[in-house]
Amino acid sequence: MNKDVLKLLKQLNVLLVEDDPFLGQTIFDALNPYCGHVTLDCDGEAGLDSFFQGTFNVVITDINLPKKTGISLAGEIRRSNKEIIIIILTAHDTEHNIHSAIDIGVFAFLHKPFQLEQLYNTLLMSLSKIQADHKLLNLGKNHIYNVKTKEIFCGDEMIRLTRTESLLLQILVSNMGQVITFDSIERSVWYEKQATPDTIRMYINKLRAKLYYELIENVQGYGYKLVPNI
């Protein structure tokens, strides 16, 4: 990946909690040259202590940790900070863990083994989310979203969206990289009216056609999330 792009990560202070010494050090060494600050801990309790003692805008945690699980750690951090980006590292997903992570508002799962470029891309997406308020948001492939005016451009050309498409894009942008459930979409876009999964899928596909297909990822059985190709 281009090192000039990675320099953008300097705005991130990262808490990394990983009990595998080799993997933890590998990730630390990969992030430390580019991020503003990286703290490495090897168990959940130490990670929580570091969180309350430091200033972080991203937490990367393994899901299976000694003393306190990654899900438990993420939950306690989320209760203290509603905005912080949480990224879960996992070798094995369970339905319970997925549901818990969605409830907590986890930004992303990285499935072991993963490439460092996947981690870098996830952090760049998290940076876009952090910068979203009052800024122009890069959605990839030359698509720029104006958070204030709710307008989206491809190059110099504004892409015209219907009211429903615009509301749908707003909720996806506001929860960049997080899974938005069908129920949440229905409440936010259709309010008190009912919308079937087929109706939601139809509007998702309309957005994909106007923007680009892989921008919106289907999470089977749960909902959708925005995944910019940056």
TIZA-105422 format. One record per residue (C-alpha): x, z, y. Coordinates in steps of 0.05 Angstrom, whole numbers, plus 5000, padded with zeros to 4 digits. Example, Ala and Ser with C-alpha at 12.3 -4.5 7.8 and 13.67 -1.06 7.14 Angstrom:
2
@c1->5246&c3->5156&c2->4910
@c1->5273&c3->5143&c2->4979
***
This chain:
230
@c1->5000&c3->5000&c2->5000
@c1->5023&c3->4984&c2->5071
@c1->5061&c3->5044&c2->5099
@c1->5033&c3->5031&c2->5169
@c1->4963&c3->5042&c2->5140
@c1->4985&c3->5106&c2->5106
@c1->5009&c3->5133&c2->5173
@c1->4936&c3->5141&c2->5191
@c1->4935&c3->5200&c2->5141
@c1->4977&c3->5240&c2->5190
@c1->4910&c3->5265&c2->5218
@c1->4894&c3->5300&c2->5152
@c1->4913&c3->5371&c2->5132
@c1->4904&c3->5375&c2->5057
@c1->4894&c3->5434&c2->5010
@c1->4913&c3->5412&c2->4940
@c1->4894&c3->5456&c2->4881
@c1->4920&c3->5432&c2->4813
@c1->4943&c3->5475&c2->4754
@c1->4983&c3->5420&c2->4720
@c1->5052&c3->5431&c2->4751
@c1->5076&c3->5359&c2->4741
@c1->5012&c3->5327&c2->4769
@c1->5007&c3->5376&c2->4826
@c1->5079&c3->5362&c2->4848
@c1->5070&c3->5287&c2->4839
@c1->5009&c3->5287&c2->4885
@c1->5043&c3->5333&c2->4934
@c1->5104&c3->5288&c2->4938
@c1->5059&c3->5227&c2->4947
@c1->5019&c3->5258&c2->5005
@c1->5070&c3->5301&c2->5041
@c1->5107&c3->5243&c2->5076
@c1->5042&c3->5216&c2->5106
@c1->4993&c3->5274&c2->5116
@c1->4998&c3->5323&c2->5173
@c1->5006&c3->5382&c2->5125
@c1->4997&c3->5392&c2->5050
@c1->4990&c3->5460&c2->5016
@c1->4995&c3->5463&c2->4939
@c1->4964&c3->5519&c2->4898
@c1->4957&c3->5524&c2->4822
@c1->4894&c3->5566&c2->4813
@c1->4826&c3->5573&c2->4845
@c1->4836&c3->5642&c2->4875
@c1->4902&c3->5622&c2->4908
@c1->4868&c3->5559&c2->4934
@c1->4812&c3->5599&c2->4965
@c1->4862&c3->5647&c2->4998
@c1->4900&c3->5588&c2->5027
@c1->4836&c3->5556&c2->5053
@c1->4818&c3->5618&c2->5093
@c1->4889&c3->5627&c2->5119
@c1->4900&c3->5555&c2->5140
@c1->4865&c3->5497&c2->5176
@c1->4846&c3->5439&c2->5131
@c1->4800&c3->5379&c2->5135
@c1->4809&c3->5357&c2->5063
@c1->4808&c3->5396&c2->4997
@c1->4832&c3->5362&c2->4932
@c1->4819&c3->5405&c2->4871
@c1->4821&c3->5399&c2->4796
@c1->4755&c3->5416&c2->4764
@c1->4785&c3->5461&c2->4709
@c1->4827&c3->5515&c2->4743
@c1->4848&c3->5584&c2->4721
@c1->4816&c3->5645&c2->4755
@c1->4764&c3->5603&c2->4791
@c1->4737&c3->5534&c2->4772
@c1->4742&c3->5475&c2->4818
@c1->4666&c3->5473&c2->4825
@c1->4664&c3->5547&c2->4842
@c1->4720&c3->5538&c2->4892
@c1->4687&c3->5478&c2->4924
@c1->4621&c3->5516&c2->4929
@c1->4653&c3->5574&c2->4966
@c1->4691&c3->5528&c2->5012
@c1->4628&c3->5488&c2->5027
@c1->4589&c3->5551&c2->5045
@c1->4643&c3->5567&c2->5096
@c1->4653&c3->5496&c2->5123
@c1->4597&c3->5445&c2->5121
@c1->4641&c3->5387&c2->5144
@c1->4704&c3->5391&c2->5102
@c1->4719&c3->5334&c2->5054
@c1->4722&c3->5357&c2->4981
@c1->4752&c3->5312&c2->4927
@c1->4748&c3->5331&c2->4854
@c1->4800&c3->5312&c2->4802
@c1->4772&c3->5310&c2->4731
@c1->4789&c3->5285&c2->4662
@c1->4719&c3->5298&c2->4634
@c1->4653&c3->5294&c2->4672
@c1->4592&c3->5332&c2->4648
@c1->4521&c3->5323&c2->4673
@c1->4522&c3->5395&c2->4698
@c1->4587&c3->5384&c2->4737
@c1->4560&c3->5320&c2->4768
@c1->4496&c3->5354&c2->4790
@c1->4535&c3->5413&c2->4817
@c1->4583&c3->5368&c2->4855
@c1->4525&c3->5329&c2->4886
@c1->4491&c3->5393&c2->4907
@c1->4556&c3->5418&c2->4939
@c1->4567&c3->5352&c2->4975
@c1->4632&c3->5331&c2->4941
@c1->4660&c3->5269&c2->4975
@c1->4690&c3->5236&c2->4913
@c1->4711&c3->5244&c2->4840
@c1->4778&c3->5218&c2->4818
@c1->4781&c3->5208&c2->4743
@c1->4847&c3->5224&c2->4708
@c1->4891&c3->5187&c2->4699
@c1->4886&c3->5153&c2->4767
@c1->4934&c3->5111&c2->4807
@c1->4962&c3->5139&c2->4872
@c1->4933&c3->5079&c2->4909
@c1->4863&c3->5104&c2->4888
@c1->4880&c3->5171&c2->4919
@c1->4905&c3->5139&c2->4983
@c1->4843&c3->5095&c2->4988
@c1->4798&c3->5156&c2->4978
@c1->4835&c3->5193&c2->5033
@c1->4829&c3->5134&c2->5080
@c1->4754&c3->5132&c2->5067
@c1->4751&c3->5207&c2->5081
@c1->4787&c3->5196&c2->5146
@c1->4735&c3->5144&c2->5166
@c1->4680&c3->5195&c2->5153
@c1->4716&c3->5248&c2->5193
@c1->4723&c3->5200&c2->5251
@c1->4652&c3->5173&c2->5246
@c1->4619&c3->5215&c2->5300
@c1->4620&c3->5179&c2->5367
@c1->4667&c3->5126&c2->5341
@c1->4668&c3->5056&c2->5313
@c1->4670&c3->5060&c2->5238
@c1->4708&c3->5010&c2->5195
@c1->4665&c3->4991&c2->5135
@c1->4715&c3->4941&c2->5109
@c1->4718&c3->4865&c2->5106
@c1->4716&c3->4860&c2->5182
@c1->4651&c3->4900&c2->5186
@c1->4648&c3->4951&c2->5243
@c1->4591&c3->5001&c2->5251
@c1->4577&c3->5033&c2->5318
@c1->4555&c3->5104&c2->5303
@c1->4525&c3->5114&c2->5372
@c1->4484&c3->5051&c2->5378
@c1->4471&c3->5042&c2->5303
@c1->4494&c3->4969&c2->5308
@c1->4538&c3->4934&c2->5257
@c1->4583&c3->4875&c2->5271
@c1->4621&c3->4826&c2->5228
@c1->4677&c3->4803&c2->5274
@c1->4643&c3->4788&c2->5341
@c1->4575&c3->4774&c2->5310
@c1->4522&c3->4829&c2->5308
@c1->4485&c3->4832&c2->5241
@c1->4411&c3->4840&c2->5253
@c1->4377&c3->4892&c2->5209
@c1->4304&c3->4911&c2->5200
@c1->4284&c3->4982&c2->5218
@c1->4283&c3->5002&c2->5144
@c1->4351&c3->4970&c2->5131
@c1->4380&c3->5005&c2->5192
@c1->4354&c3->5073&c2->5171
@c1->4381&c3->5062&c2->5101
@c1->4449&c3->5044&c2->5127
@c1->4449&c3->5104&c2->5173
@c1->4439&c3->5154&c2->5116
@c1->4493&c3->5120&c2->5075
@c1->4542&c3->5121&c2->5134
@c1->4526&c3->5193&c2->5150
@c1->4544&c3->5212&c2->5079
@c1->4603&c3->5165&c2->5070
@c1->4629&c3->5165&c2->4999
@c1->4579&c3->5217&c2->4975
@c1->4522&c3->5203&c2->4927
@c1->4455&c3->5200&c2->4963
@c1->4399&c3->5213&c2->4913
@c1->4336&c3->5171&c2->4909
@c1->4296&c3->5231&c2->4935
@c1->4341&c3->5239&c2->4996
@c1->4335&c3->5165&c2->5012
@c1->4260&c3->5167&c2->5005
@c1->4254&c3->5228&c2->5051
@c1->4302&c3->5201&c2->5104
@c1->4279&c3->5129&c2->5106
@c1->4206&c3->5130&c2->5086
@c1->4189&c3->5200&c2->5110
@c1->4122&c3->5221&c2->5082
@c1->4108&c3->5154&c2->5049
@c1->4127&c3->5141&c2->4977
@c1->4181&c3->5092&c2->4957
@c1->4194&c3->5075&c2->4884
@c1->4265&c3->5065&c2->4858
@c1->4249&c3->4991&c2->4854
@c1->4232&c3->4990&c2->4929
@c1->4296&c3->5027&c2->4946
@c1->4336&c3->4979&c2->4902
@c1->4304&c3->4919&c2->4937
@c1->4327&c3->4944&c2->5006
@c1->4395&c3->4963&c2->4980
@c1->4403&c3->4891&c2->4955
@c1->4380&c3->4864&c2->5023
@c1->4434&c3->4906&c2->5057
@c1->4486&c3->4882&c2->5007
@c1->4466&c3->4810&c2->5021
@c1->4474&c3->4819&c2->5096
@c1->4539&c3->4859&c2->5091
@c1->4577&c3->4853&c2->5025
@c1->4557&c3->4872&c2->4955
@c1->4610&c3->4923&c2->4935
@c1->4600&c3->4964&c2->4999
@c1->4542&c3->5001&c2->4965
@c1->4556&c3->5029&c2->4897
@c1->4501&c3->5045&c2->4847
@c1->4509&c3->5114&c2->4814
@c1->4466&c3->5105&c2->4752
@c1->4408&c3->5152&c2->4749
@c1->4426&c3->5189&c2->4814
@c1->4426&c3->5142&c2->4874
@c1->4476&c3->5104&c2->4917
@c1->4539&c3->5115&c2->4958
@c1->4576&c3->5076&c2->5010
@c1->4646&c3->5054&c2->4988
@c1->4680&c3->5013&c2->5042
@c1->4732&c3->4963&c2->5018
@c1->4786&c3->4982&c2->5069
***
